[in-house]
Amino acid sequence: MSSDDLENFEAERELHLAQEYQDVAAMFRYAVETERRFYLANDVAVNVTGDAARPVIEVELTDAWVWDMYRKSRFVPKVRVLTFKDVNVEELPRAEL
């Protein structure tokens, strides 16, 4: 497989993923972004533990969709994310969906 073939394959996967995102976005209430992934979910719980110098952020998502072009199944019933970095949780407006 040449580098052009690989680039074309990845571009097709990314396009398919973007189209799938548009198809499923209306099914979810929240958009969640971490340093490694983007998620859509219907329930989000955030818990911050640790000390002020090094907080640990735990995010639990229920009924989620994961933005990852290499996963076979992007729909997952539960996701648990542990991170030291920023987490962005947005409630999606119902009118725009």
Sequence and secondary structure as in RCSB ss.txt:
>XXXX:A:sequence
MSSDDLENFEAERELHLAQEYQDVAAMFRYAVETERRFYLANDVAVNVTGDAARPVIEVELTDAWVWDMYRKSRF
VPKVRVLTFKDVNVEELPRAEL
>XXXX:A:secstr
  HHHHHHHHHHHHHHHHHHHHHHGGG SEEEE SS EEEEEEEEEEEEE SSSEEEEEEEEEEEE  TT S  E
EEEEEEEESS  EEEE  TTT 
